[in-house]
């Protein structure tokens, strides 16, 4: 039976991380409540991540602005198409990279290029904290492993941009225009990341719940698949928080953990399996407690039956005693009456007149 009393969001987080022994309470929550929980968690996760990415994006835009001012001769944007000319007045690909710290890499190529060349550019910016590819019809932004494609046509349509030059673009990257750009980037990243991460977590929970179902079979614990799925979602809480911390560290320092994905998987599986085993142990404990209660109840029942039997025997003895007493009283009364009759008969005989004797007197 589903639990009607909802557990607060913060308490669910606490139980999910520190309260493995209470996972049974989470397993009986409604599926809507569990989905709502993970949605709230991902909203917070994506909010923090989007703020960090927007901050790094602002730094990157600052670098791009400086690079445009110093290294770009001409920029022309018209009818959704961008043309960039380097300071040497060529349209060859322009590449700027921080090879020492791998902080950023910017590739500008507004020529007609193939899809293969675009994929090569994508591979080149891998490994950098921030990678930007600017093409004639759009930009590809790779921020800490997250890739986002922005077509220029959508920007032009949204902001009614028909034509831009170098100075216009520099103006767009400055002041209030820059703030609007950052705000737009934040909103796009927030929506995009929430859709990606929320759907990924739900799918991951399905896969992890299969592991939990197998663990339940081996432990001979019969749980509904829906209950194991709910357990899996809550078991992802700590890995999600650790993943957020890791991503923030990676964004701001570039520090990477080679096998973090394996650690993410391992922590989740440990939580799921441990929760199932603790539920199993709790059920065994409850069964033993129930057996003890039944045993005590049986003893009490037997004792009550014994007392009832003794009471019946005592009542039977009392009844027999009373009957014997009545018989004795009746016999005594009868004996007394008989004796009284005999005494009365004897008395009546003694009281009867004696016959007079005939006396002859001789003279």
C-alpha positions in Angstrom: 0.0 0.0 0.0 1.4 3.4 -1.0 2.4 5.8 1.7 0.2 8.8 1.8 2.3 11.0 4.0 5.0 12.6 1.8 8.6 13.0 3.1 10.1 16.4 2.6 12.6 17.0 -0.1 15.5 17.7 2.3 14.7 14.7 4.4 14.7 12.6 1.2 18.2 13.8 0.4 19.3 13.0 3.9 17.8 9.5 3.8 19.2 8.9 0.3 22.8 9.6 1.4 22.9 8.7 5.1 19.8 6.6 5.8 20.2 3.3 3.9 18.3 1.6 6.7 15.3 3.8 5.8 15.2 3.1 2.1 12.1 1.1 2.6 10.3 4.3 3.3 11.5 5.7 0.0 10.5 2.5 -1.9 6.8 2.9 -0.9 6.5 6.5 -2.0 4.4 7.1 -5.1 6.2 7.1 -8.4 5.1 10.7 -9.0 6.7 11.7 -5.7 10.0 10.0 -6.7 10.1 11.6 -10.1 9.3 15.0 -8.6 12.2 14.5 -6.1 14.8 13.7 -8.9 13.4 16.6 -11.0 13.9 19.1 -8.1 17.4 17.7 -7.5 18.3 18.1 -11.2 16.9 21.6 -11.3 19.3 22.5 -8.5 22.1 20.6 -10.1 21.6 22.3 -13.5 21.2 25.7 -11.9 24.6 25.6 -10.2 26.2 24.1 -13.2 24.7 26.7 -15.6 25.9 29.5 -13.4 29.5 28.1 -13.4 29.4 27.5 -17.2 28.0 31.0 -17.8 30.8 32.5 -15.7 33.4 30.6 -17.8 31.6 31.6 -20.9 31.9 35.2 -19.9 35.7 34.7 -19.5 35.9 33.1 -22.9 33.9 35.9 -24.5 36.4 38.3 -23.0 39.2 36.4 -24.6 37.4 36.3 -27.9 36.8 40.0 -27.8 40.5 40.6 -27.1 41.5 38.2 -29.9 39.1 39.9 -32.4 40.5 43.3 -31.6 44.2 42.2 -32.0 44.1 39.4 -34.6 41.0 39.9 -36.8 41.1 42.3 -39.6 37.5 42.2 -40.9 34.3 40.5 -39.9 31.2 40.6 -42.1 27.9 39.0 -41.2 25.1 39.2 -43.7 22.0 37.1 -44.3 23.0 34.5 -41.7 26.5 34.0 -43.2 29.7 35.0 -41.5 33.0 35.9 -43.2 36.2 36.5 -41.1 39.5 37.8 -42.4 42.7 37.5 -40.4 45.2 40.4 -39.8 47.2 39.1 -42.8 44.1 39.6 -45.0 43.6 35.9 -45.6 40.5 33.8 -45.1 42.4 30.8 -43.9 41.4 29.1 -40.7 42.4 31.0 -37.6 43.4 29.0 -34.5 44.1 30.4 -31.1 44.9 28.0 -28.2 46.2 27.9 -24.7 48.5 24.9 -25.3 50.2 25.2 -21.8 47.1 25.0 -19.5 44.6 23.7 -22.1 42.2 26.3 -20.9 40.7 27.3 -24.3 41.0 26.7 -28.0 39.3 28.8 -30.7 39.0 27.8 -34.3 37.6 30.3 -36.9 37.0 28.9 -40.4 34.3 30.6 -42.4 35.3 28.9 -45.7 33.3 26.2 -47.4 34.3 23.1 -45.5 33.2 19.5 -45.4 31.5 17.7 -42.6 34.7 15.6 -42.2 36.7 18.8 -41.6 34.1 20.0 -39.0 34.5 16.7 -37.2 38.3 17.1 -37.2 37.8 20.5 -35.6 35.6 18.9 -33.0 38.4 16.5 -32.2 40.9 19.3 -31.9 39.0 21.1 -29.2 38.5 18.0 -27.1 40.6 18.1 -24.0 40.3 21.9 -23.6 38.2 23.3 -20.9 36.6 25.7 -23.4 36.6 25.0 -27.1 34.9 27.2 -29.7 34.5 26.5 -33.4 33.2 29.5 -35.5 32.0 28.5 -39.0 30.3 30.6 -41.6 26.8 29.5 -40.6 27.1 28.8 -36.9 29.2 28.2 -33.8 30.0 25.1 -31.8 30.8 25.6 -28.1 32.4 22.9 -26.1 32.4 23.8 -22.4 33.9 21.2 -20.0 32.8 18.3 -22.2 29.3 19.8 -22.9 28.8 20.6 -26.5 26.3 23.2 -27.8 25.7 24.1 -31.5 24.3 27.6 -32.2 23.2 28.4 -35.8 23.7 32.1 -36.7 20.3 32.1 -38.6 18.4 31.5 -35.3 20.3 34.4 -33.6 19.7 36.7 -36.6 15.9 35.8 -36.7 15.6 36.2 -32.9 17.3 39.6 -32.7 16.4 40.8 -36.2 20.0 41.0 -37.3 20.6 41.6 -41.0 24.2 42.8 -41.2 27.1 43.1 -38.8 30.7 44.2 -39.1 33.7 43.9 -36.7 32.8 47.0 -34.7 29.1 45.8 -34.3 30.3 42.4 -33.0 32.7 44.1 -30.5 29.8 46.3 -29.4 27.6 43.1 -29.0 30.3 41.7 -26.7 30.5 44.7 -24.5 28.3 46.4 -21.9 24.6 45.6 -21.7 24.7 43.6 -24.9 27.2 41.3 -23.3 24.9 40.9 -20.2 22.1 40.0 -22.5 24.3 37.5 -24.3 25.3 35.9 -21.0 21.7 35.8 -19.8 20.7 34.1 -23.1 23.5 31.6 -22.8 22.5 30.8 -19.2 18.8 30.2 -20.2 19.8 28.1 -23.1 22.3 26.0 -21.1 19.8 25.7 -18.2 17.0 24.3 -20.4 19.4 22.2 -22.5 21.2 20.7 -19.5 18.0 20.0 -17.6 16.5 18.0 -20.5 19.8 16.1 -21.1 20.6 15.3 -17.4 17.0 14.7 -16.3 16.3 12.2 -19.1 19.7 10.6 -18.6 19.1 10.1 -14.9 15.7 8.4 -15.5 17.3 6.1 -18.1 20.3 5.3 -15.8 17.8 4.5 -13.0 16.2 1.9 -15.3 19.6 0.3 -15.9 20.6 0.4 -12.3 17.3 -1.0 -11.2 18.0 -4.2 -13.3 21.1 -4.6 -11.2 19.0 -4.2 -8.1 16.4 -6.6 -9.4 19.1 -9.3 -9.9 20.5 -8.5 -6.4 17.0 -9.0 -5.0 16.7 -12.4 -6.8 20.0 -13.6 -5.3 19.0 -12.4 -1.9 15.6 -14.0 -2.2 13.9 -10.7 -1.6 10.7 -10.3 -3.5 10.3 -6.6 -4.4 8.3 -5.0 -7.1 10.3 -3.7 -10.0 8.7 -0.2 -9.4 10.1 -0.3 -5.8 13.6 -1.2 -7.0 13.3 1.6 -9.6 12.5 4.1 -6.8 15.4 2.8 -4.8 17.7 3.3 -7.8 16.6 6.9 -8.3 17.4 7.8 -4.7 20.6 5.8 -4.8 21.8 8.2 -7.5 21.6 11.2 -5.1 25.2 11.0 -3.8 26.8 10.3 -7.2 24.9 13.2 -8.7 26.1 15.6 -5.9 29.7 14.2 -6.3 29.4 14.6 -10.1 28.4 18.3 -9.6 31.4 18.9 -7.3 33.7 17.2 -9.8 32.3 19.2 -12.7 32.7 22.5 -10.8 36.3 21.6 -10.0 36.9 20.6 -13.6 35.4 23.9 -14.9 37.5 26.2 -12.7 40.7 24.2 -12.4 40.8 21.7 -15.3 41.4 18.9 -12.8 40.1 15.5 -14.1 39.6 12.1 -12.6 40.3 9.4 -15.2 37.9 6.8 -13.9 35.2 9.0 -12.4 32.5 7.3 -14.4 33.4 4.0 -12.9 33.4 5.5 -9.4 29.9 6.9 -10.2 28.7 3.5 -11.3 30.3 1.8 -8.3 28.8 4.1 -5.7 25.3 3.8 -7.2 25.5 0.0 -7.3 26.8 -0.2 -3.7 23.9 2.0 -2.5 21.3 -0.1 -4.4 22.7 -3.5 -3.3 23.3 -2.3 0.3 19.7 -0.9 0.5 18.2 -4.2 -0.8 20.3 -6.2 1.7 19.3 -3.9 4.6 15.6 -4.2 3.6 16.1 -8.0 3.5 17.7 -7.9 7.0 14.9 -5.7 8.3 12.3 -8.1 6.9 14.1 -11.0 8.6 14.2 -9.1 11.8 10.5 -8.3 11.6 9.7 -11.9 10.8 11.7 -13.0 13.8 10.0 -10.4 15.9 6.6 -11.5 14.6 7.5 -15.2 15.3 8.5 -14.2 18.9 5.2 -12.3 19.3 3.3 -15.2 18.0 5.2 -17.6 20.3 4.5 -15.3 23.3 0.8 -15.0 22.2 0.7 -18.8 22.0 2.2 -19.1 25.5 -0.3 -16.6 26.8 -3.1 -18.4 25.1 -2.0 -21.7 26.6 -1.7 -20.1 30.0 -5.1 -18.7 29.7 -6.5 -22.0 28.6 -4.7 -23.7 31.6 -6.2 -21.1 34.0 -9.6 -21.5 32.4 -9.3 -25.3 32.8 -8.2 -25.0 36.4 -11.1 -22.6 36.9 -13.6 -25.1 35.4 -12.1 -27.9 37.5 -12.3 -25.7 40.6 -15.9 -24.9 39.8 -16.6 -28.6 39.2 -15.0 -29.5 42.5 -17.0 -26.8 44.2 -20.2 -28.0 42.6 -19.5 -31.6 43.6 -18.6 -30.4 47.1 -21.8 -28.4 47.3 -23.8 -31.4 46.1 -22.1 -33.7 48.6 -22.8 -31.1 51.3 -26.5 -31.0 50.3 -26.6 -34.8 50.3 -25.1 -34.9 53.8 -27.4 -32.2 55.0 -30.3 -34.1 53.5 -29.1 -37.4 55.1 -28.6 -35.6 58.4 -32.0 -34.1 58.2 -33.5 -37.4 57.3 -31.6 -39.1 60.1 -32.8 -36.5 62.5 -36.4 -36.8 61.4 -36.1 -40.6 61.7 -34.7 -40.2 65.2 -37.3 -37.7 66.1 -40.0 -40.1 64.9 -38.5 -42.9 66.9 -38.3 -40.8 70.0 -41.8 -39.6 69.6 -43.0 -43.1 69.1 -41.2 -44.1 72.2 -42.6 -41.2 74.1 -46.1 -41.9 73.0 -45.7 -45.5 74.2 -44.5 -44.4 77.6 -47.3 -42.0 78.0 -50.0 -44.6 77.3 -52.3 -45.6 80.6 -51.1 -48.8 82.3 -53.9 -51.6 83.0 -55.0 -51.9 86.8 -54.3 -55.2 88.6 -57.3 -57.2 90.1 -56.8 -57.3 93.9 -58.9 -59.9 96.1 -59.3 -59.0 99.7 -59.9 -61.9 102.1 -61.7 -61.3 105.3 
